[in-house]
Amino acid sequence: MISGISIYEILTVSTIIFFIGIYGFVTRKNLIAMLMSVELILNSAALNFVIFNKYLFPNELGGAIFSIFIIAVAAAETALALAIIINLYRLIMSLKTDDLETMKY
């Protein structure tokens, strides 16, 4: 246990965060909200790496290194996605996914 919190409680929080991200990605029509949902999913994965590493290999830093890698990938993904979203907004003047039919052609 890490200071009184069991692995089951942390995994429960991670699972809740993951499913909130999945729900947000599937139900939202706004591109920014969908991007935030993807970030929640990645944060849930990073939390899982850290907690499994802490419980399985307490003296090693593999989980922390993987979570730092996930954070770096998430930052790059966010920067690229925001650049694409800003460009789409300049072209279409909307951030709703229903208005992005011009990308099909």
Secondary structure, DSSP 4 states (H G I P E B T S, - for coil): -BTTB-HHHHHHHHHHHHHHHHHHHHH--BHHHHHHHHHHHHHHHHHHHHHHHHHH-TT--HHHHHHHHHHHHHHHHHHHHHHHHHHHHHHHS--BGGG-GGGG-
